Amino acid sequence: MDPKHQKNLDFLQEQSPLSAEDNLEIFERHKYDLRLSLWEALWPKEEKEALFLIYEGGNYELSERLQALEKLLLFYCPNPKFKAIMLDLKRRKTVKIKPTTAENLQKFRRIPTKAEIFRFFDALGSKDEVLASRLLLGLQDFGREVATQERYIQMMAEADDLSLADAALTLLARIPGAFARSLPLYQFLLHQPNRRFQVLKNLQGARGLNPELLFSFFRPIIGEYERLARKEGMMNDLWPEMQLIRSILANNGGGGRVWQFESEVLR
């Protein structure tokens, strides 16, 4: 075997739960494509349709439905196991592979179909808060694909169950255009002191948001921080929130704004 393929196979053998023989069969069948090979090696033993029937079924216990959901998510990429491997790769805890191969692994995606998205959401009942929370967290890398469920997710963001509400806010921030459409909801929650920090954390993974809109959205908090900073110094009660705001703005092309108002406060 070509040495470059052997290095990739070594990586696959290290990360895959399968036997050496099974890994080699997958690797050769995918014509030495490490992305497809690693993705398939992480699949559960059960068939996707069988897992969907358990996830959708009303005759199964919550623990069984949750377990089926965890396994279903492995059929898409990125997924929790795949991302854990990518984190180890970034931290240099794995077999070394070529930088271009590592970059291709980081970019690898296999999305759920529109029909599958509908199945995931249609199976949820009014009392399935735990299952819904886990589903929304599991789909956070598929914001564009869940756009058809935006209104449903907005409703979940207003739930009394905080875990469900937070998971919904996190996913909404990753649906193209949904942040602007959900602005009244975010503003309402941001004005609640007990929810403000968590709402800002939910926006940490958002990308592609309008920095001008974001800055105007955060301006009340920034103004309050400026007032406290002049009285109590930069390290006041709103310092943690300001660090999150700094990060959100920087992630969306508005980082310079943070330095602008902080320099004004210092003056």
Buried (B, 14 or more C-beta within 10 A) or exposed (E): EEEEBEBBBBBBBEBBEBEEEEBBEBBEEBEBBBBBBBBBBBBBEEEBEEBBEBBBEEEBEEEEBBBBBBBBBBBBBBBEBBEEBBEEBEEEEBBEBEEEBBEBBEEBEBEBEEEBBEBBBEBBEEEBBBBBBBBBBBBBBBBEBBBEBBEBBBEBBEBEBEBBBBBBBBBBBBBEEBBEEBEEBBEEBBEEEEBBBBBBBBBEBBEEBBBEBBBEBBEEBBEBBBEBBEEEEEEBEBBBBBEBBBBBBBBBBBBEBBEEBBEEBEE
